[in-house]
């Protein structure tokens, strides 16, 4: 539960730090992040269902079906992730207009949505694989990775949103870019740990 909470908090950190730029920037990001929460609920619900089967196969010491279920879960999540990626990348303005007609908010929010679009593909990998680690009694690994990703996101937000340590001041766009980089690190580390554990088994 703690790992899931931390994993879903990256965009929440964006809201807090972007809020220091002003009300317009905060409102735009808050509206723009709504599609992310829709995606998160769909993926979390699906992988939670798959977790039931993985835990049963783990108890029955059936690694073949554990791998098959995790593979199926990842493929479905990737299909969903591609759908959300395409919507966010190419129809970001239309997405914003589902929630607001304020032109200033639409202008800022669509940039945040478009830049952050790769997160959906990255989360489609990290979420099901994290689930697989948790239900096979390796929950400390995804939790540690999520904490590290959250820390990276916070530091990168500070540098990219406000233009610190020699980086350009990017505002809401910087928040989205920081989240993409953090999600990339998270997905890469989880993939490394999964393949490492697979070789050891």
C-alpha positions in Angstrom: 0.0 0.0 0.0 2.9 2.4 0.9 4.6 1.6 -2.4 1.4 2.3 -4.4 0.9 5.6 -2.5 4.5 6.7 -3.2 4.2 5.6 -6.9 1.1 7.7 -7.4 2.5 10.7 -5.7 4.9 11.9 -8.4 2.3 14.0 -10.1 1.1 15.3 -6.7 4.6 16.7 -6.1 4.2 18.5 -9.5 1.1 20.2 -8.2 2.8 21.3 -5.0 5.9 22.8 -6.7 4.1 24.3 -9.7 1.8 26.0 -7.2 4.6 28.2 -6.2 4.6 29.7 -9.7 1.1 31.1 -9.4 -2.6 30.2 -9.4 -2.9 29.9 -13.2 0.0 27.4 -13.4 -1.3 25.3 -10.5 -4.9 25.2 -11.9 -3.6 24.2 -15.4 -1.5 21.3 -14.0 -4.3 20.2 -11.6 -6.7 20.0 -14.6 -4.1 18.4 -16.8 -3.3 15.7 -14.3 -6.9 14.4 -14.3 -6.3 12.1 -17.3 -3.4 10.6 -15.4 -5.6 9.7 -12.5 -8.1 8.0 -14.8 -5.3 6.0 -16.3 -3.9 5.2 -12.8 -7.3 3.8 -11.7 -7.7 1.6 -14.8 -4.2 0.2 -14.5 -4.3 -0.2 -10.8 -7.6 -2.0 -10.9 -6.5 -4.4 -13.7 -3.1 -5.3 -12.1 -4.8 -5.8 -8.7 -7.0 -8.4 -10.3 -4.0 -10.1 -11.9 -2.2 -10.0 -8.6 -4.8 -12.4 -7.2 -3.8 -15.0 -9.8 -0.1 -14.4 -9.4 -0.3 -14.9 -5.6 -2.2 -18.2 -6.2 0.4 -19.4 -8.6 3.2 -18.3 -6.2 1.6 -20.3 -3.4 1.3 -23.3 -5.7 5.0 -22.9 -6.7 4.1 -22.5 -10.4 6.6 -20.1 -11.9 5.4 -20.9 -15.5 2.0 -19.4 -14.9 3.4 -16.5 -12.8 5.5 -15.4 -15.8 2.5 -16.0 -18.2 0.2 -13.9 -16.0 2.8 -11.1 -15.6 3.4 -11.1 -19.4 -0.3 -10.9 -20.1 -0.7 -8.1 -17.5 2.2 -6.1 -19.0 0.9 -6.5 -22.6 -2.6 -5.3 -21.6 -1.2 -2.4 -19.7 1.0 -1.4 -22.7 -2.0 -1.5 -24.9 -3.9 0.8 -22.5 -0.8 2.9 -22.1 -0.4 3.4 -25.9 -4.0 4.5 -26.1 -3.5 7.2 -23.4 -0.1 8.2 -24.8 -1.6 8.9 -28.3 -4.5 10.8 -26.8 -2.2 12.9 -24.6 0.4 13.5 -27.3 -1.8 14.4 -30.2 -5.1 15.5 -28.6 -3.8 17.3 -25.5 -5.9 20.4 -26.2 -9.1 18.4 -26.6 -8.3 16.6 -23.3 -7.9 20.0 -21.5 -11.2 21.2 -23.0 -13.0 18.3 -21.4 -12.3 19.9 -18.1 -12.1 23.6 -18.8 -12.8 26.2 -21.4 -10.4 28.8 -19.9 -8.0 29.5 -22.8 -5.0 30.4 -20.6 -5.4 27.1 -18.7 -5.8 25.1 -21.9 -2.7 26.7 -23.3 -0.5 25.8 -20.3 -2.2 22.5 -19.5 -1.9 21.0 -23.0 1.9 21.5 -22.9 2.0 19.7 -19.5 -0.1 16.8 -20.9 1.9 16.5 -24.1 5.3 16.5 -22.6 4.3 14.0 -19.9 2.7 11.6 -22.4 5.5 9.0 -22.3 4.7 8.4 -18.6 1.8 6.2 -19.7 4.1 3.8 -21.6 6.7 3.8 -18.7 4.0 3.1 -16.1 2.6 0.3 -18.2 5.9 -1.5 -17.6 6.6 -0.5 -14.0 3.2 -1.0 -12.4 2.5 -4.7 -13.5 6.1 -5.7 -12.7 6.0 -4.0 -9.4 2.9 -5.9 -8.7 4.7 -9.1 -9.5 7.5 -8.4 -7.1 5.1 -7.4 -4.3 2.9 -10.6 -4.5 6.0 -12.8 -4.6 7.2 -11.4 -1.3 9.8 -9.0 -2.7 7.9 -5.9 -1.8 10.9 -4.0 -0.5 12.4 -3.7 -4.0 9.5 -1.8 -5.7 9.1 0.4 -2.6 12.8 1.4 -2.5 12.6 2.1 -6.3 9.5 4.2 -5.9 11.1 6.2 -3.1 14.2 6.8 -5.2 12.0 7.9 -8.2 10.0 10.2 -6.0 13.3 11.8 -4.7 14.6 12.2 -8.3 11.3 13.8 -9.3 11.4 16.3 -6.4 15.0 17.3 -7.2 14.4 17.5 -11.0 11.2 19.5 -10.4 13.3 22.0 -8.4 15.8 22.3 -11.1 13.5 22.4 -14.1 10.5 24.3 -12.8 12.4 27.1 -11.2 15.6 27.0 -13.4 18.1 26.1 -10.6 21.6 24.8 -10.9 22.1 26.1 -14.4 18.9 24.6 -15.9 16.4 26.8 -17.8 13.2 27.8 -16.0 10.6 25.7 -17.7 7.6 26.0 -15.3 4.9 23.5 -15.8 6.7 22.0 -18.8 9.7 21.3 -16.6 7.4 19.5 -14.1 6.2 17.2 -16.8 9.7 16.6 -18.1 10.9 15.8 -14.6 8.2 13.3 -14.1 9.0 11.6 -17.4 12.7 11.3 -16.4 11.7 9.9 -13.0 9.3 7.4 -14.5 12.0 6.3 -16.9 14.4 5.7 -14.0 11.7 3.8 -12.1 10.8 1.6 -15.1 14.5 0.9 -15.9 15.3 -0.1 -12.3 12.3 -2.4 -12.0 13.2 -4.1 -15.3 16.7 -4.6 -14.1 15.6 -6.1 -10.8 13.0 -8.4 -12.4 15.5 -9.8 -14.9 18.2 -10.1 -12.2 15.8 -12.1 -10.0 14.7 -14.2 -12.9 18.3 -15.3 -13.6 18.8 -16.1 -9.9 15.7 -18.3 -9.8 
